Amino acid sequence: MFPEYIVLHTAAFTGKNCDRDMIDQWHKARNWSGIGYHFVILNDQHDLKTDGEIEIGRLTNKAGAHALGLNSRSLGICCIGHGDKFDFTLAQYKSLYGLIEQLMTEFSIPLDKVIGHRELNELAKNNIISSRYRTSKSCPGSKIDMDAIRNTLSQSHSLVKDEKAEIDLQSKLAMNNAIATLQKYRGQFPNAQDELDEFINHPEIISMTR
């Protein structure tokens, strides 16, 4: 499976100690092979585990069981808690943003394909999936603003790009300085002139200095 979408969910559970293993039991009780989500992000209601901790569900090369009509084309992330009653914790959001950014990069998933479960209705409306896969669920919950999540991801993604551009510029400046130093002192290496020219004029070196 090569995922095209990331779908966000809520566990819709207000009790304590909900985690990957509990959801795995729920899904097996439905005669599924196991947990349908690829990732689970814990909240602050677990006695033994950490708020924001990420647990692995299904492997990312396996189709999930979390979004009918999109299971074979998406990765499912479930945040513990009940999104209709409470917002995610700050630690959950921090882990969520980091995880989504990692998955977007790893699988080349664009920002507009990071969606909440309820937004499958928009996909059905636009004939991306069959209308029979429309959902009545509010998942990941009425307290969860998907536009705000995408906006935060967009800003974070821009910062990463800016930082990369700055690093690239610094690398080019450092390489140019190194080449200038070699040129300045090349007379001290009379037996290595051909090698120096070959190095300085190598396509990879040229691409790093322009």
N, C-alpha and C positions, 0 to 999 in steps of 0.2 A: 504494500500500500504506500502510495506517495500522497501525503495530505495536501489539500488545497485550502482548507479552512481550519480555524481554531474556534471551538464552540465552548462557551462558558456556561457553567451550571451552578446551581445551589443544591445542597443535600436536602434542603427543606426539612431540617430536623433541629429541634431546639434542645434536645437532651445533651447530656455530658458524654465525653469519651468517644465521640463519633470519629472514626478514622477509616483508613483504607480497608482494614480487615472487616469492620462492621458492614461497610457497603458491599464488600465481596460476599458476605453472608446473605445480605438482602437480595443481591442479584442471582446468586446460586439458588435461592428459594424460588426464583422465577424460572428455574431450570435453564438458566444461562450458564455458559462455561465458567464464568467468574465475573469480576468487576468489569463494568462496561466503560469506565473512564480510563484515560491514559495517565492522568495525574490527579492527586487529591491534595488540597492545601488546608491544613488544620487551622482551627481557631483557638481562642483562649479558654475553651471549656473542656480541655482534656487534662486529666490529673497527672499523666505521666509523660506527655509529649508537649512540644513547644509550639506556641502560637506562631503561625506562619510556616511551620515545617511542611516541606513538600514530600509526599509519598508517591511512589511509582505504582501505577495500576497496570493496565495492559501495556505491552511493549509498543513503541511507536510504529513498528512495521506490521502491526496487527490491526485489522479493522475494529473499531470500537462498537459499543452498543449503548448509545447515549442520545442519538439524534436521527430518528427515522428519516430515511431519504438522503442522508448525508454521511452515514456511518462509514462507508468505504472511502470517503474523501475528506475526512476530518479527524482532528485530535480533540478529545474531550477533556476539559479541566473542570473539576468539581471543587467548589469552595464549601467547606463545612459550615453549617449554620442554616438559617432560614432567611433567604433574601427578601421574602415578603414582610418580614417582621423586623429584621435588623440588617444594617449595612455590614459589609465585611470589616474585619478589624484592620487597623493600620498595618500590622505585620502581614496579614493576608494580602493586602494590596501590594506591599513591597515585594513579596515573593511572587505574586501574580504577574506584576509588570516585568520582573526579571525573567520569569519563565517564558512569558509570551514573546519577549524580545529575542530570547535565545531560540525559540521555535521558529519565529518569523525568519531569522537569519539562517538557521540550519536548513529549513525547507522552502525558503524563498516565498513565504506567504505574505501577500500584501496586507496593509492595514485594514482595507475595506472588507477583508475576509476574516477578520476577527469579530465574531458575532456572539450574541447571547442566544440561548436556546429558543426563546420566543421569536427571534428574528428569522427563524425558518419560514415564518409566514410571509415575510418579504420575498424570500427566495421563491416560494410557491407562487406568489403574486406575479413575479417576473418570469415565471416558467423555467426557473433554474432547476427546481425539483417539482415533482408532481403535486398537485393540489391536495391529494389524499394524505400528504404528510404535514398538512397544516396542524398546528398545535393550539390547544386552549390554555396551555401553561403560561404563566408569567415569568418562568425561569429565565435568567438566574434570580428573579425576584423584583418586585415593584420598588424596592429600596436601592436597586442597582442601576446606575445610569451608564448604559453602554456607550453613549456619545462622549461622556466625560472620560470614560476609560480609554476610548480611542484617541481622544484629544491629548490625554496625558502621554500615551504611547507615541503619538506623533511628535510631541515636543521632545520627549526623551530620545527618539530616533534621530531627530535633527541635531541634538547635542552630540550624539555619538558620531554622526557624520562630520560635524564641525571639528570634533576632537581628532578624528582620523585625518581630516584635511590638514589640520595644524601639524600633526605628526609627520605627514607626508612632506609638508613644506620644510620642516626642520631636518628631515632626512636628506632632502635635496640640497639644502644649504650646507649640511655637514659633508656631503659627498663632493660638492663643488669646492669646498675649502680643502678637502683632502687631495683632489685632483690638482688644485692650484699649488699646493705644497709639493706634490710630486714633480710638477713642471718646474718649480723654482729650484729644486735641488737635484734635478735629473742628471746634471753634470757630474755628480758624485757617484753615479752608477754607469760608468762608460761601457761596461760589458752587459748591460741589461737594457739598452736603448730599444731594441726591437720588442722586447717583452713589455716594456713600459708603454710603447705605442699601441701594442696589441691590446693591452689592458684598458688604456684610456679610450680607445676607439671601439671597444667592444659594444655591440648594440644594447646590452643590458645596462652597461655603465652610462651610455649616452641617454638612455630612457630615464635613468634616475637623476640626471643632472639638468633635464629640460622640463 
